[in-house]
Amino acid sequence: MMAKIIATLVWAAVLVGANKLLSGTDWAQYAVTFILGGVYVLLMNKMRAPSARDRH
């Protein structure tokens, strides 16, 4: 659980930094937000706790 919290905080910092860096171009901010959102979902799925079916 702690790893998910740390990953979320790092992801949020990267997202804020990218948006500040691209503050002059709206389309680039939208694209980066969309891409980083997808990366976040994939990361959280990888870090997901194993299901009860996988445990022996």
All heavy atoms as TSV, in Angstrom:
chain	resi	resn	atom	element	x	y	z
A	1	MET	N	N	0.819	-1.191	0.000
A	1	MET	CA	C	0.000	0.000	0.000
A	1	MET	C	C	0.866	1.259	0.000
A	1	MET	O	O	0.528	2.230	-0.658
A	1	MET	CB	C	-0.934	-0.038	1.217
A	1	MET	CG	C	-1.881	1.104	1.247
A	1	MET	SD	S	-3.019	1.002	-0.129
A	1	MET	CE	C	-4.307	2.012	0.427
A	2	MET	N	N	1.962	1.219	0.745
A	2	MET	CA	C	2.849	2.383	0.822
A	2	MET	C	C	3.465	2.673	-0.552
A	2	MET	O	O	3.640	3.837	-0.909
A	2	MET	CB	C	3.938	2.135	1.854
A	2	MET	CG	C	4.822	3.341	2.057
A	2	MET	SD	S	3.923	4.751	2.687
A	2	MET	CE	C	4.333	4.658	4.380
A	3	ALA	N	N	3.739	1.632	-1.321
A	3	ALA	CA	C	4.316	1.829	-2.654
A	3	ALA	C	C	3.341	2.575	-3.561
A	3	ALA	O	O	3.758	3.414	-4.367
A	3	ALA	CB	C	4.702	0.486	-3.262
A	4	LYS	N	N	2.052	2.287	-3.440
A	4	LYS	CA	C	1.053	2.985	-4.258
A	4	LYS	C	C	0.980	4.461	-3.888
A	4	LYS	O	O	0.836	5.316	-4.762
A	4	LYS	CB	C	-0.322	2.345	-4.086
A	4	LYS	CG	C	-0.493	1.059	-4.851
A	4	LYS	CD	C	-1.924	0.595	-4.754
A	4	LYS	CE	C	-2.128	-0.673	-5.550
A	4	LYS	NZ	N	-3.517	-1.114	-5.532
A	5	ILE	N	N	1.092	4.757	-2.607
A	5	ILE	CA	C	1.047	6.146	-2.170
A	5	ILE	C	C	2.256	6.904	-2.704
A	5	ILE	O	O	2.127	8.014	-3.229
A	5	ILE	CB	C	0.971	6.223	-0.629
A	5	ILE	CG1	C	-0.360	5.660	-0.149
A	5	ILE	CG2	C	1.161	7.655	-0.140
A	5	ILE	CD1	C	-0.447	5.453	1.343
A	6	ILE	N	N	3.426	6.303	-2.598
A	6	ILE	CA	C	4.645	6.938	-3.090
A	6	ILE	C	C	4.571	7.117	-4.604
A	6	ILE	O	O	4.911	8.178	-5.131
A	6	ILE	CB	C	5.888	6.136	-2.668
A	6	ILE	CG1	C	6.060	6.227	-1.148
A	6	ILE	CG2	C	7.133	6.626	-3.389
A	6	ILE	CD1	C	7.099	5.292	-0.588
A	7	ALA	N	N	4.116	6.100	-5.317
A	7	ALA	CA	C	3.993	6.192	-6.773
A	7	ALA	C	C	3.016	7.290	-7.167
A	7	ALA	O	O	3.251	8.026	-8.131
A	7	ALA	CB	C	3.544	4.847	-7.345
A	8	THR	N	N	1.927	7.438	-6.420
A	8	THR	CA	C	0.939	8.479	-6.706
A	8	THR	C	C	1.535	9.865	-6.488
A	8	THR	O	O	1.327	10.780	-7.297
A	8	THR	CB	C	-0.309	8.290	-5.831
A	8	THR	OG1	O	-0.886	7.010	-6.143
A	8	THR	CG2	C	-1.333	9.373	-6.095
A	9	LEU	N	N	2.276	10.038	-5.409
A	9	LEU	CA	C	2.895	11.335	-5.137
A	9	LEU	C	C	3.939	11.697	-6.199
A	9	LEU	O	O	4.003	12.838	-6.656
A	9	LEU	CB	C	3.521	11.344	-3.743
A	9	LEU	CG	C	2.530	11.281	-2.581
A	9	LEU	CD1	C	3.274	11.145	-1.262
A	9	LEU	CD2	C	1.624	12.492	-2.572
A	10	VAL	N	N	4.747	10.722	-6.606
A	10	VAL	CA	C	5.743	10.962	-7.653
A	10	VAL	C	C	5.040	11.295	-8.964
A	10	VAL	O	O	5.435	12.229	-9.669
A	10	VAL	CB	C	6.684	9.741	-7.807
A	10	VAL	CG1	C	7.533	9.853	-9.055
A	10	VAL	CG2	C	7.556	9.585	-6.578
A	11	TRP	N	N	3.993	10.546	-9.294
A	11	TRP	CA	C	3.263	10.792	-10.536
A	11	TRP	C	C	2.646	12.196	-10.524
A	11	TRP	O	O	2.680	12.901	-11.527
A	11	TRP	CB	C	2.173	9.735	-10.709
A	11	TRP	CG	C	1.306	9.991	-11.894
A	11	TRP	CD1	C	1.561	9.668	-13.190
A	11	TRP	CD2	C	0.050	10.675	-11.896
A	11	TRP	NE1	N	0.530	10.097	-13.998
A	11	TRP	CE2	C	-0.406	10.716	-13.223
A	11	TRP	CE3	C	-0.739	11.245	-10.902
A	11	TRP	CZ2	C	-1.603	11.298	-13.573
A	11	TRP	CZ3	C	-1.938	11.832	-11.264
A	11	TRP	CH2	C	-2.357	11.849	-12.582
A	12	ALA	N	N	2.081	12.585	-9.394
A	12	ALA	CA	C	1.477	13.917	-9.298
A	12	ALA	C	C	2.528	15.008	-9.479
A	12	ALA	O	O	2.274	16.015	-10.152
A	12	ALA	CB	C	0.778	14.075	-7.955
A	13	ALA	N	N	3.705	14.816	-8.898
A	13	ALA	CA	C	4.779	15.802	-9.048
A	13	ALA	C	C	5.222	15.898	-10.512
A	13	ALA	O	O	5.453	16.997	-11.024
A	13	ALA	CB	C	5.960	15.437	-8.157
A	14	VAL	N	N	5.324	14.767	-11.183
A	14	VAL	CA	C	5.698	14.765	-12.604
A	14	VAL	C	C	4.618	15.461	-13.431
A	14	VAL	O	O	4.923	16.249	-14.331
A	14	VAL	CB	C	5.937	13.322	-13.107
A	14	VAL	CG1	C	6.053	13.266	-14.620
A	14	VAL	CG2	C	7.183	12.741	-12.454
A	15	LEU	N	N	3.370	15.202	-13.129
A	15	LEU	CA	C	2.268	15.826	-13.864
A	15	LEU	C	C	2.271	17.343	-13.682
A	15	LEU	O	O	2.141	18.093	-14.660
A	15	LEU	CB	C	0.935	15.244	-13.399
A	15	LEU	CG	C	-0.312	15.773	-14.087
A	15	LEU	CD1	C	-0.287	15.440	-15.581
A	15	LEU	CD2	C	-1.555	15.203	-13.443
A	16	VAL	N	N	2.437	17.799	-12.453
A	16	VAL	CA	C	2.476	19.242	-12.193
A	16	VAL	C	C	3.678	19.877	-12.893
A	16	VAL	O	O	3.566	20.939	-13.517
A	16	VAL	CB	C	2.504	19.519	-10.673
A	16	VAL	CG1	C	2.831	20.971	-10.386
A	16	VAL	CG2	C	1.180	19.137	-10.045
A	17	GLY	N	N	4.835	19.219	-12.816
A	17	GLY	CA	C	6.034	19.740	-13.475
A	17	GLY	C	C	5.869	19.822	-14.984
A	17	GLY	O	O	6.255	20.817	-15.604
A	18	ALA	N	N	5.288	18.780	-15.569
A	18	ALA	CA	C	5.079	18.786	-17.017
A	18	ALA	C	C	4.105	19.881	-17.432
A	18	ALA	O	O	4.316	20.552	-18.443
A	18	ALA	CB	C	4.563	17.416	-17.468
A	19	ASN	N	N	3.057	20.077	-16.652
A	19	ASN	CA	C	2.088	21.126	-16.988
A	19	ASN	C	C	2.684	22.516	-16.840
A	19	ASN	O	O	2.372	23.406	-17.627
A	19	ASN	CB	C	0.825	20.982	-16.129
A	19	ASN	CG	C	-0.122	19.958	-16.699
A	19	ASN	OD1	O	-0.199	19.760	-17.896
A	19	ASN	ND2	N	-0.841	19.288	-15.820
A	20	LYS	N	N	3.544	22.719	-15.858
A	20	LYS	CA	C	4.202	24.025	-15.718
A	20	LYS	C	C	5.183	24.253	-16.858
A	20	LYS	O	O	5.311	25.359	-17.370
A	20	LYS	CB	C	4.919	24.113	-14.376
A	20	LYS	CG	C	3.974	24.336	-13.233
A	20	LYS	CD	C	4.699	24.618	-11.962
A	20	LYS	CE	C	3.670	24.837	-10.861
A	20	LYS	NZ	N	4.217	25.556	-9.743
A	21	LEU	N	N	5.889	23.206	-17.253
A	21	LEU	CA	C	6.851	23.302	-18.348
A	21	LEU	C	C	6.157	23.635	-19.669
A	21	LEU	O	O	6.680	24.385	-20.486
A	21	LEU	CB	C	7.629	21.983	-18.479
A	21	LEU	CG	C	8.731	21.928	-19.504
A	21	LEU	CD1	C	9.880	22.855	-19.099
A	21	LEU	CD2	C	9.241	20.503	-19.653
A	22	LEU	N	N	4.962	23.098	-19.853
A	22	LEU	CA	C	4.219	23.291	-21.103
A	22	LEU	C	C	3.101	24.321	-20.959
A	22	LEU	O	O	2.090	24.248	-21.665
A	22	LEU	CB	C	3.629	21.950	-21.548
A	22	LEU	CG	C	4.645	20.845	-21.829
A	22	LEU	CD1	C	3.936	19.513	-22.006
A	22	LEU	CD2	C	5.481	21.178	-23.038
A	23	SER	N	N	3.272	25.287	-20.090
A	23	SER	CA	C	2.194	26.220	-19.774
A	23	SER	C	C	1.740	27.066	-20.960
A	23	SER	O	O	0.625	27.559	-20.963
A	23	SER	CB	C	2.605	27.132	-18.618
A	23	SER	OG	O	3.717	27.920	-18.989
A	24	GLY	N	N	2.543	27.219	-21.977
A	24	GLY	CA	C	2.160	28.059	-23.105
A	24	GLY	C	C	1.361	27.342	-24.171
A	24	GLY	O	O	0.753	27.984	-25.020
A	25	THR	N	N	1.332	26.040	-24.152
A	25	THR	CA	C	0.653	25.289	-25.211
A	25	THR	C	C	-0.412	24.385	-24.603
A	25	THR	O	O	-0.100	23.406	-23.935
A	25	THR	CB	C	1.651	24.431	-26.007
A	25	THR	OG1	O	2.368	23.605	-25.095
A	25	THR	CG2	C	2.629	25.284	-26.774
A	26	ASP	N	N	-1.652	24.738	-24.845
A	26	ASP	CA	C	-2.762	23.962	-24.281
A	26	ASP	C	C	-2.803	22.540	-24.818
A	26	ASP	O	O	-3.011	21.593	-24.065
A	26	ASP	CB	C	-4.095	24.642	-24.568
A	26	ASP	CG	C	-4.269	25.920	-23.768
A	26	ASP	OD1	O	-3.578	26.078	-22.742
A	26	ASP	OD2	O	-5.101	26.753	-24.177
A	27	TRP	N	N	-2.610	22.376	-26.125
A	27	TRP	CA	C	-2.721	21.043	-26.715
A	27	TRP	C	C	-1.671	20.104	-26.143
A	27	TRP	O	O	-1.949	18.921	-25.916
A	27	TRP	CB	C	-2.620	21.111	-28.244
A	27	TRP	CG	C	-1.262	21.544	-28.729
A	27	TRP	CD1	C	-0.861	22.816	-28.985
A	27	TRP	CD2	C	-0.135	20.703	-28.973
A	27	TRP	NE1	N	0.448	22.822	-29.382
A	27	TRP	CE2	C	0.933	21.535	-29.386
A	27	TRP	CE3	C	0.088	19.338	-28.898
A	27	TRP	CZ2	C	2.185	21.036	-29.705
A	27	TRP	CZ3	C	1.340	18.836	-29.219
A	27	TRP	CH2	C	2.367	19.693	-29.624
A	28	ALA	N	N	-0.469	20.621	-25.876
A	28	ALA	CA	C	0.580	19.770	-25.310
A	28	ALA	C	C	0.251	19.385	-23.872
A	28	ALA	O	O	0.511	18.252	-23.452
A	28	ALA	CB	C	1.924	20.487	-25.374
A	29	GLN	N	N	-0.335	20.303	-23.122
A	29	GLN	CA	C	-0.750	19.979	-21.755
A	29	GLN	C	C	-1.800	18.873	-21.762
A	29	GLN	O	O	-1.726	17.949	-20.948
A	29	GLN	CB	C	-1.317	21.207	-21.051
A	29	GLN	CG	C	-0.261	22.151	-20.538
A	29	GLN	CD	C	-0.878	23.319	-19.788
A	29	GLN	OE1	O	-1.902	23.855	-20.201
A	29	GLN	NE2	N	-0.247	23.697	-18.699
A	30	TYR	N	N	-2.772	18.970	-22.648
A	30	TYR	CA	C	-3.799	17.935	-22.743
A	30	TYR	C	C	-3.183	16.589	-23.120
A	30	TYR	O	O	-3.527	15.554	-22.548
A	30	TYR	CB	C	-4.882	18.311	-23.759
A	30	TYR	CG	C	-5.732	19.471	-23.338
A	30	TYR	CD1	C	-5.980	20.523	-24.205
A	30	TYR	CD2	C	-6.305	19.527	-22.071
A	30	TYR	CE1	C	-6.772	21.599	-23.827
A	30	TYR	CE2	C	-7.100	20.590	-21.681
A	30	TYR	CZ	C	-7.325	21.620	-22.560
A	30	TYR	OH	O	-8.104	22.678	-22.183
A	31	ALA	N	N	-2.286	16.603	-24.091
A	31	ALA	CA	C	-1.663	15.360	-24.537
A	31	ALA	C	C	-0.839	14.724	-23.421
A	31	ALA	O	O	-0.942	13.511	-23.178
A	31	ALA	CB	C	-0.790	15.627	-25.768
A	32	VAL	N	N	-0.027	15.525	-22.741
A	32	VAL	CA	C	0.808	14.990	-21.666
A	32	VAL	C	C	-0.048	14.484	-20.510
A	32	VAL	O	O	0.223	13.433	-19.943
A	32	VAL	CB	C	1.821	16.050	-21.183
A	32	VAL	CG1	C	2.478	15.655	-19.882
A	32	VAL	CG2	C	2.868	16.287	-22.254
A	33	THR	N	N	-1.109	15.206	-20.176
A	33	THR	CA	C	-2.006	14.757	-19.108
A	33	THR	C	C	-2.658	13.430	-19.472
A	33	THR	O	O	-2.744	12.518	-18.646
A	33	THR	CB	C	-3.082	15.820	-18.819
A	33	THR	OG1	O	-2.425	17.027	-18.436
A	33	THR	CG2	C	-4.012	15.387	-17.719
A	34	PHE	N	N	-3.098	13.294	-20.708
A	34	PHE	CA	C	-3.708	12.053	-21.168
A	34	PHE	C	C	-2.713	10.902	-21.125
A	34	PHE	O	O	-3.018	9.809	-20.630
A	34	PHE	CB	C	-4.242	12.245	-22.596
A	34	PHE	CG	C	-4.925	11.038	-23.150
A	34	PHE	CD1	C	-6.192	10.691	-22.734
A	34	PHE	CD2	C	-4.286	10.250	-24.103
A	34	PHE	CE1	C	-6.825	9.567	-23.253
A	34	PHE	CE2	C	-4.903	9.130	-24.621
A	34	PHE	CZ	C	-6.175	8.793	-24.198
A	35	ILE	N	N	-1.504	11.134	-21.627
A	35	ILE	CA	C	-0.474	10.091	-21.648
A	35	ILE	C	C	-0.066	9.698	-20.230
A	35	ILE	O	O	0.025	8.503	-19.903
A	35	ILE	CB	C	0.745	10.552	-22.471
A	35	ILE	CG1	C	0.365	10.630	-23.950
A	35	ILE	CG2	C	1.933	9.625	-22.268
A	35	ILE	CD1	C	1.362	11.368	-24.813
A	36	LEU	N	N	0.167	10.682	-19.374
A	36	LEU	CA	C	0.547	10.377	-17.995
A	36	LEU	C	C	-0.592	9.697	-17.233
A	36	LEU	O	O	-0.341	8.871	-16.356
A	36	LEU	CB	C	0.997	11.640	-17.270
A	36	LEU	CG	C	2.367	12.176	-17.675
A	36	LEU	CD1	C	2.657	13.489	-16.962
A	36	LEU	CD2	C	3.467	11.166	-17.385
A	37	GLY	N	N	-1.821	10.015	-17.570
A	37	GLY	CA	C	-2.958	9.315	-16.968
A	37	GLY	C	C	-2.948	7.842	-17.323
A	37	GLY	O	O	-3.183	6.981	-16.478
A	38	GLY	N	N	-2.656	7.540	-18.580
A	38	GLY	CA	C	-2.557	6.146	-19.012
A	38	GLY	C	C	-1.414	5.422	-18.330
A	38	GLY	O	O	-1.558	4.269	-17.913
A	39	VAL	N	N	-0.284	6.100	-18.195
A	39	VAL	CA	C	0.861	5.508	-17.503
A	39	VAL	C	C	0.500	5.219	-16.048
A	39	VAL	O	O	0.853	4.163	-15.504
A	39	VAL	CB	C	2.092	6.443	-17.594
A	39	VAL	CG1	C	3.196	5.995	-16.661
A	39	VAL	CG2	C	2.590	6.511	-19.027
A	40	TYR	N	N	-0.216	6.133	-15.421
A	40	TYR	CA	C	-0.625	5.949	-14.026
A	40	TYR	C	C	-1.533	4.731	-13.874
A	40	TYR	O	O	-1.357	3.919	-12.971
A	40	TYR	CB	C	-1.329	7.204	-13.526
A	40	TYR	CG	C	-1.782	7.098	-12.093
A	40	TYR	CD1	C	-0.867	7.183	-11.056
A	40	TYR	CD2	C	-3.119	6.911	-11.774
A	40	TYR	CE1	C	-1.272	7.095	-9.737
A	40	TYR	CE2	C	-3.534	6.818	-10.467
A	40	TYR	CZ	C	-2.611	6.906	-9.453
A	40	TYR	OH	O	-3.016	6.807	-8.156
A	41	VAL	N	N	-2.492	4.583	-14.762
A	41	VAL	CA	C	-3.406	3.439	-14.693
A	41	VAL	C	C	-2.630	2.133	-14.872
A	41	VAL	O	O	-2.842	1.162	-14.134
A	41	VAL	CB	C	-4.522	3.566	-15.756
A	41	VAL	CG1	C	-5.305	2.280	-15.887
A	41	VAL	CG2	C	-5.444	4.713	-15.396
A	42	LEU	N	N	-1.731	2.096	-15.838
A	42	LEU	CA	C	-0.927	0.888	-16.045
A	42	LEU	C	C	-0.064	0.580	-14.822
A	42	LEU	O	O	0.062	-0.575	-14.420
A	42	LEU	CB	C	-0.050	1.038	-17.291
A	42	LEU	CG	C	-0.786	1.064	-18.623
A	42	LEU	CD1	C	0.187	1.367	-19.757
A	42	LEU	CD2	C	-1.493	-0.251	-18.869
A	43	LEU	N	N	0.524	1.611	-14.242
A	43	LEU	CA	C	1.359	1.427	-13.056
A	43	LEU	C	C	0.543	0.891	-11.889
A	43	LEU	O	O	0.964	-0.037	-11.194
A	43	LEU	CB	C	2.024	2.749	-12.673
A	43	LEU	CG	C	2.925	2.743	-11.447
A	43	LEU	CD1	C	4.139	1.854	-11.695
A	43	LEU	CD2	C	3.358	4.152	-11.102
A	44	MET	N	N	-0.628	1.439	-11.661
A	44	MET	CA	C	-1.473	0.979	-10.553
A	44	MET	C	C	-1.948	-0.448	-10.785
A	44	MET	O	O	-2.053	-1.238	-9.852
A	44	MET	CB	C	-2.671	1.900	-10.350
A	44	MET	CG	C	-2.311	3.243	-9.766
A	44	MET	SD	S	-1.613	3.115	-8.112
A	44	MET	CE	C	0.037	3.737	-8.400
A	45	ASN	N	N	-2.216	-0.816	-12.039
A	45	ASN	CA	C	-2.610	-2.196	-12.332
A	45	ASN	C	C	-1.465	-3.169	-12.077
A	45	ASN	O	O	-1.691	-4.281	-11.619
A	45	ASN	CB	C	-3.103	-2.331	-13.767
A	45	ASN	CG	C	-4.504	-1.805	-13.928
A	45	ASN	OD1	O	-5.266	-1.715	-12.977
A	45	ASN	ND2	N	-4.853	-1.430	-15.151
A	46	LYS	N	N	-0.239	-2.747	-12.371
A	46	LYS	CA	C	0.922	-3.601	-12.109
A	46	LYS	C	C	1.136	-3.786	-10.614
A	46	LYS	O	O	1.584	-4.832	-10.168
A	46	LYS	CB	C	2.183	-2.982	-12.710
A	46	LYS	CG	C	2.302	-3.151	-14.167
A	46	LYS	CD	C	3.164	-4.336	-14.426
A	46	LYS	CE	C	3.493	-4.381	-15.898
A	46	LYS	NZ	N	3.693	-5.721	-16.337
A	47	MET	N	N	0.828	-2.744	-9.840
A	47	MET	CA	C	1.065	-2.778	-8.400
A	47	MET	C	C	-0.127	-3.351	-7.631
A	47	MET	O	O	-0.087	-3.450	-6.419
A	47	MET	CB	C	1.372	-1.367	-7.892
A	47	MET	CG	C	2.636	-0.802	-8.472
A	47	MET	SD	S	2.916	0.876	-7.975
A	47	MET	CE	C	3.377	0.642	-6.280
A	48	ARG	N	N	-1.145	-3.748	-8.345
A	48	ARG	CA	C	-2.358	-4.260	-7.712
A	48	ARG	C	C	-2.045	-5.510	-6.892
A	48	ARG	O	O	-1.232	-6.329	-7.275
A	48	ARG	CB	C	-3.369	-4.599	-8.811
A	48	ARG	CG	C	-4.664	-5.170	-8.318
A	48	ARG	CD	C	-5.613	-5.385	-9.440
A	48	ARG	NE	N	-5.052	-6.360	-10.379
A	48	ARG	CZ	C	-5.584	-6.639	-11.548
A	48	ARG	NH1	N	-6.655	-6.007	-11.930
A	48	ARG	NH2	N	-5.048	-7.534	-12.335
A	49	ALA	N	N	-2.702	-5.623	-5.778
A	49	ALA	CA	C	-2.521	-6.809	-4.925
A	49	ALA	C	C	-3.018	-8.038	-5.687
A	49	ALA	O	O	-4.014	-7.957	-6.426
A	49	ALA	CB	C	-3.293	-6.643	-3.642
A	50	PRO	N	N	-2.356	-9.162	-5.514
A	50	PRO	CA	C	-2.803	-10.367	-6.216
A	50	PRO	C	C	-4.218	-10.768	-5.767
A	50	PRO	O	O	-4.570	-10.579	-4.609
A	50	PRO	CB	C	-1.788	-11.432	-5.835
A	50	PRO	CG	C	-1.034	-10.885	-4.682
A	50	PRO	CD	C	-1.207	-9.407	-4.676
A	51	SER	N	N	-4.965	-11.276	-6.685
A	51	SER	CA	C	-6.340	-11.664	-6.349
A	51	SER	C	C	-6.332	-12.923	-5.480
A	51	SER	O	O	-5.347	-13.639	-5.400
A	51	SER	CB	C	-7.143	-11.902	-7.626
A	51	SER	OG	O	-6.616	-13.008	-8.325
A	52	ALA	N	N	-7.442	-13.197	-4.849
A	52	ALA	CA	C	-7.558	-14.373	-3.984
A	52	ALA	C	C	-7.365	-15.664	-4.780
A	52	ALA	O	O	-6.880	-16.662	-4.260
A	52	ALA	CB	C	-8.917	-14.380	-3.295
A	53	ARG	N	N	-7.686	-15.622	-6.044
A	53	ARG	CA	C	-7.539	-16.794	-6.900
A	53	ARG	C	C	-6.062	-17.144	-7.111
A	53	ARG	O	O	-5.714	-18.310	-7.255
A	53	ARG	CB	C	-8.208	-16.486	-8.236
A	53	ARG	CG	C	-8.100	-17.573	-9.258
A	53	ARG	CD	C	-8.882	-17.218	-10.489
A	53	ARG	NE	N	-8.244	-16.080	-11.165
A	53	ARG	CZ	C	-8.799	-15.401	-12.144
A	53	ARG	NH1	N	-10.009	-15.696	-12.551
A	53	ARG	NH2	N	-8.163	-14.406	-12.707
A	54	ASP	N	N	-5.179	-16.136	-7.106
A	54	ASP	CA	C	-3.756	-16.377	-7.330
A	54	ASP	C	C	-3.032	-16.877	-6.096
A	54	ASP	O	O	-1.950	-17.417	-6.186
A	54	ASP	CB	C	-3.081	-15.096	-7.830
A	54	ASP	CG	C	-3.592	-14.681	-9.203
A	54	ASP	OD1	O	-4.108	-15.559	-9.919
A	54	ASP	OD2	O	-3.492	-13.491	-9.538
A	55	ARG	N	N	-3.606	-16.652	-4.935
A	55	ARG	CA	C	-2.973	-17.092	-3.692
A	55	ARG	C	C	-3.253	-18.568	-3.466
A	55	ARG	O	O	-4.320	-19.063	-3.753
A	55	ARG	CB	C	-3.497	-16.285	-2.509
A	55	ARG	CG	C	-3.049	-14.865	-2.562
A	55	ARG	CD	C	-3.503	-14.124	-1.344
A	55	ARG	NE	N	-4.049	-12.856	-1.806
A	55	ARG	CZ	C	-4.988	-12.166	-1.212
A	55	ARG	NH1	N	-5.510	-12.598	-0.108
A	55	ARG	NH2	N	-5.404	-11.036	-1.707
A	56	HIS	N	N	-2.306	-19.261	-2.894
A	56	HIS	CA	C	-2.483	-20.710	-2.647
A	56	HIS	C	C	-2.583	-21.008	-1.195
A	56	HIS	O	O	-2.094	-20.531	-0.325
A	56	HIS	CB	C	-1.329	-21.494	-3.240
A	56	HIS	CG	C	-1.251	-21.355	-4.730
A	56	HIS	ND1	N	-2.066	-22.071	-5.578
A	56	HIS	CD2	C	-0.501	-20.568	-5.523
A	56	HIS	CE1	C	-1.784	-21.749	-6.819
A	56	HIS	NE2	N	-0.829	-20.814	-6.816
